[in-house]
Amino acid sequence: MKSKILTIVSILALSLGFAACDDKHNYGGEDAGKGTLSFARFGVDVESTETEIESKEGVEVAGFIVKIINDKNEIVEQAAYAALPEVMTLEAGDYTILVESHEVLKAEFDHPYYSGSGQISVKANSVTDAGTIVCKFASIKVTIRYAANLLPLLGDDVEVKVRANDTGELTFKKDETRSGYFQAIEGSTTLIAVFDGTINGSRVSLRKELTDVKAGHHRIITFKIKGLPENPGAINPGEDITIDTDVDDVDKDGNVNVGEDNLPGDDRPGQEDPDDPTPADLFSATSETIDFDGVNIPREGVEYKVVFKSENPLTNLIVEIVSQSLNAEMLESVGLSASFDLAEPGALEDALKESFHFPVGNQVIGQTEVLFDITEFVPLLNIFPDETHTFRITLKDEKGNQQIFNLTFKS
């Protein structure tokens, strides 16, 4: 069982040793109070989100802004990702590397904001690798829609004003098809949408307040009418019908948290049955030692176990290792892969089962509960200091549903 682990440790330690020798001979600082931050292997990984992209290749990161911030919250260096130098000399100390897609505005159309950060420590007369920063969708996305039974009755003066983060405001005209993006500010969790305009010649106003609004969420606000008479020409909005809204709330991982009633004539995929459960209801992940929303520090002697549960029998449990050092080339050199399916491991079955005790084959297929124990793998991450490693887990069931869970560690 330990042969594979020892092989990995040997190769990784050897590569690290070569790097250390090279650093010593080539990067010795003349100033005892300064060190070197290396961007030679620096990477920006954009995490896939339902609201914006199908995969990280869908976002161009060359123009992303990289900021180096000291422990006094001062920006000491700043450059576009594509213009970063190979190395940067800094005073010894602790820093934050902040990566942003652009300087965020309070509100803007069609301009999603991504951000991510990592902590580093620059030591005198030594080289620190900048590692990889994972950027996530960090705006509040808002889309305005009108139900099919309301749209023909709207006057040209109809508009919806949406306000978030206290001062950010956008006006959605009747024919506006773009989505709006609002800056997410800590402590400001309310979003207000005000509908105003004529419906079948009568003036109508409606104020909708949404609470618990967070970064990474997509609020889809659909205006509709209830009590539509058989003769639409005789509508009196003040007496015959009620203007109302439905709201979808889709988080950064594509989970619909607030269901929406099906609206007449609304044929959007996935909305055929309002009682259908969402992926968040069908899958779950629990652990006593792993924080799914934050960054975990690998520690010796700690058991890192996750229990995945599925309402329906599973068909796949796909693991993708996102890491700068534990990349595809490195893992393949020791008989592993940067991405594998425990349900159908193929040639990797022996390594996954015997070396790391991962469940494979029928231990996944058809199961509704799977124990994923990465205790023996996590200590290997400490070989690469100041790097972030993510296990991206995709669960799929026999009905075609799927859910992604991220287990992120920083060594």
N, C-alpha and C positions, 0 to 999 in steps of 0.2 A: 504493500500500500504506500510506503513512504518513498519508494524508489522514484516515482514520478515527481513527488514534491521536492526531493533532494536534487533531482535534475534541474527543475525550474529554478530553485534557489541558487544552484551553482552557476547556471548561465546568466541569471540576472545579476548576481554578485560580481561575476567576472566582467560583465559589460559596465557595471557601475565603477569597478576598480580601474578600468582603462580610462574612464571619464575623469576620475579623480586625479590620476597621474597627469593627464593632459592639462587639467586645470592648474595643477601645482606649477607646471613648467611654463605655462603661457599666460597665466592671469594673475600673477603675484602683484598685489597692489603696492604702490610706493607709499601711499598714505595709510598708516595703520588704522585710521578711523573710517576707511572706506572699503566697500566691497563691490562686486560685480553682479549685476542681474542679467542673465542670459536669455535672449529671445530666440536662440537658434532653433529650438524645438517647440516654441510657443504655438498654441493652437486655440482657436475659438470654435466651440461646438454649439450650434443652435439647436436646442431641444425641440423635437417635433411637437406641434400642437394642433388640435382639431380646428381651432379658430383661424389659423393663419396658413399653415403649410403642410404638405404631405410628408416632407422629409427635410432634414437639415440642408440638403443640397439646394432647396428652393429659396434660400435666403443668401444674398451676396454679402459677405462679411468684410470685403476689402476696405470699405469706407467706415466700418465701425470705429468708434473712438476708444482708445485705450488710455486710461488715466492711472498714474502712480500716485497714491495718496499716503502721506506719512501719518504717524500716530497723533499728530495735532490736527488732523483732518484738512491738511493743506495739499493741494495738487502740486507735486514737485516736477512731474514730467507728464507730457501729453502728446499723443501722436495718433494718426490713423493707423489701423492695423496693417495696411499694405506698406506703410512708410516706417515701420518700426526698425530701429537699428539692431544689429546682431547682439550687441551688448550695451549695457548702460551702467555707468558708475554712480553709486549712491552712497550716502552716509550710512554707516552700519545702523541697523534698527529694524523695526517692524513696519510693514507697509501693506496697503490694500491695493490689489490690481482690480480696477473697475472697468468693465467693458460695456459700452452703450451703443446701440444702433445709431443714435443721433441725440442731440440735445432736446430732451423731451419738452413738449409744449403742454399747456393746460388742456387744450382741445384741438384736434385736427382731423380732417377727413383723410381716409386711405393712407395712413402713415403709422403702422403699428410700431410700438416701441419694445425693444428687447434689451435686457440688461443681465449682467452676471458679475460676480466678484469672487476673489480668492485672497487669502491671507498668506503673506510670505515674510520671511525673516532674513535680512541681508547681514551677513557676518563679515567682519573686517578681513581683508586679504583672502577671500574665498569667493567662489562662484555659486550663485543660486539660480536654479532653473525656474523660469516663470511658469512652467507647467501648462495646463489647459484650463480655460475658463468656459463654463457652461452657461450660455445665455438663454433666458426663458422669456416668453411673451409676458410683458409686464404692464400692458395698458388695460384699461377697461373698454371693451368693445361694445358698441351699441348699434343695433340695426332696427330700423323702423319698417313695419309692414302693415298692409291693410287687407282685411279679409275680402274675399271675392264678392260678398253681398254688400259691402260698403263702398268699394272702389268706384263703381259707376256713378255713385251719388255725390261724390266729393266735388266741391267747387275748386276753381283754380287758385283760390286764396288760401287753401288749407296748408298749414305748416305745423310742425312739431318742434318746439324748443326743448332741448335736453341740456340739463346742467348737472355737473358733477364737480367734485373737489372744491366746492364753495364758489369758485369763480369761472371755471371752464364751461363754456357754453357753445353749442352748435345748433343751427337752425336747419331742419330737414324739410325741404319743400315737398309738395305733393309727389313730384316725379323723381325725387332723390333716390338713387339706388346704391349710393356709396354707404359704407359703414363709417361711423365716427369713432375716434379713439380719444380717451380721456386719461389724463395722468392720475395714477392711483396714489393718494396721499394717506399716510398713516393717521388714523383718527377720523378721517372723512369717509364715511361708508354709505352715504345717502345719495341717490340719483333721482332727479325729478324730471319728468317728461310732461309738457303741457301741450295738449292738442287744441288748436284754434282754427276756425274757418267755417265755411258754409257747407251744410249737408242738405241737398235737395232744396237749396234756396234759403234755408234757415240757419242762423248763426248758432254754433255749438262750441262750447269750451269744456275741456276735461283735464284734470290734473292727476297724474299718476306718480306716486312716490314709491321708490324701491329702496329697500334697506339691505344692509350687510353686503354691500358691493365691494368686491375685492379685485386686486390685480390678477390678470389672467382670465377673468370671467368675460363671457359674451352674453349680454342681455339682449334678447330679441323681443321687441315690444310690438305686438300685433293689435291694431285697433279693429273693432268689429261692432256690429249692431245686433241687438236682440229684439225679438218681437216684430220681425219684418212683415208688414201686411202683404196681402196678395197683390194689391195694386200699389207698386212703389211710388207712383205719381201722386198718391194721396198722403204721403208720409208727412207727419208733423213731428219732428224730432222731440219736441217738448212733451208730447202726449203719447205718441204711438210706439216709439222705440227708445231704447236706452243705449247710449254709447258706452262701450266697455273695452277692457283690454285683456289680453292673455300675455303671459311672459314665459319665455324659455330662458333658462340660466345654464349656459354651457361653460364648464370650467376649462382650465388650460390643457387638461388631458383629454378633453372631449366628452366628459361625463355630463349628462343632462341632469341637473339637480332639482329643477322645478318643472314639472310636466305642464304641457299646454293642451287645452281642449282642441280637438279637431274642428276646424272651421269649415263651413260649407264652401265647396269648390277649392279647398286647399289640398293640393296633391303633392306636397313635399315628401320626398322619400323618408321613410322611418316614422311618419306621423299617421299611418293608416289606422292605428288603434291606440287611443290615448291611455288605455289601461296597461299597455305593454310595459314591462319593467325596463329600466335603463341599465347600462353596464354597471353603474355604481351600486345597483341593487343586486346584481347577479354575481359579482365577484368581491372578495375581501382578502386582505392580507393583515396578519397580526404578528407581532414580535415583542418579546420582553426587553430586547436590547437594541433594536434598530429603529431609528427615527426616520419615517418615510418622507417627511417634509423637510428635513434638515440634512446636514452633513455629519457623518459619523466618523469618529477617530478610531482606527483599528487598535485594539488592545489585546495583549497576550493574556490567555487564561479566561477570556470571555467567550461564551457560546453565542454565535450569530445564527439564529434559526428563525425562519419565517414559515408560518402556516398559511398556505393559500387555500381558499375555499371557493367553490363554484356552485351556483344553484343547479346547473345542468352538468352532465358528465363532460370532462375535459377532453379535448382532442390534441392540444398542443400546449407546451410550456417552453417558450423561446427565450433564450438568454443571450443578450448582447452585451459584451464587455466594452465600455467606452473609456479608453485610457490612452494617454500619449505613449507611455512606455510599454504597457502590456498591450501592444497593438497586434494586428493580425500576423505580421511577420514574426514577431517575438513568440507569440503563442503557438504558431504553427511549427516553429523550430523545436518545440518540446512536445509535439503531438496533440496540441489543443487547437482551438479555433476562437476567433473573436466573436463568433455568433454560432449558436447551436440550438437544436430543439431536443429537449430531454425526452419528448415523446418518440422521436425518430432520430436517435443519435448517430446512426450509421457506424462509420469506422471509429468514431470517438467513444463508443459505448464502454469499452474496457477502461479507458482513462477516466471517464466521468464517474463510472460506478465504483471501480476498485481504488482509485487514488483519492477521490474526493467524496465518495459515498453519496453522490447525487442520485435521486430517483430517475429511472429511465424506463422506456418502453411502457409495459402494462402497469407500472407503478404510477404512471401519469394518465395514460389513455383510459377513459371510462371512469376515472376517479372524480370525486367531488371534494376531496381534501388531500392536499399534498404537502409534506414537510420538506422544505428546501433549506438544507443545512450547509452554510458556507463557512463554518468555523475553521476548517483546515485550509481554506483558500485565503481568508482575510489577512493572516499574518504576513503573507508574501507581499502585501501592498506596502509594508513598512520599508521594503528594500529601496523604494523610490521616495525619498523625503519631499515634502511640499508639493505633492501631486494629488490631483483629484481623479478618482476612479468611480465609474458608475456601472452598476449592474441593471440593465434595462430589461425588465421581465414582461413578456406579453403572454397573457392567458387567453386561450380560445376554447369555446365550448362547441358541442355538436350542433347547436342551432345557429352557428355563425357569429355569435356575440364575441367580443374581445375587450380586454382591459389591459392597460399598461401600468406597471408599478416601477418606480425608480428607487434603487438602493445605492446611495452615494456615500463614498468614503474619501477622507483626505488623510494621507499618511504624514 
